[in-house]
Amino acid sequence: MPSPPSMGQPDCWLCPVNDIEQGYDYPSRVRWSLNQDDLSSYQDAAAFLNFNNIDMVCLQHEYGIFGGPAGSHVLELLRG
């Protein structure tokens, strides 16, 4: 019986949240970074993910990471 076709290796991109305006020196797996307190940064990240036809997003939550009241900016990203 032939083996199933290979789907290849998935790409894994990272989109960290910056807590300082200038950001950090990230490795090449970081394709986008968000400005913690800038709502438009979250909207732009959603557009970036949609444009690149991303199949899955794994959101890791920790209190204090996301900007907005009670971290609500991340909801804008998820809605997008």
GIHUVEN-V339014 format. One line per field, one symbol per residue. psi: psi as a letter, one per 40 degrees, with the letter a starting at -180 (. if undefined). burial: # if it has 16 or more other ideal C-beta (glycine too) atoms within 10 Angstrom, else .. A space follows every 10 residues. Layout:
psi->???
burial->???
This chain:
psi->hiiiiheihi ihiigihhei deaigiieeh eiiihdehdd dddddddddd defhdihhhh hhhediiihf feddddddd.
burial->.......... ....#.##.. .......... .#####.... #####...#. .......... .....##... #.##.##...
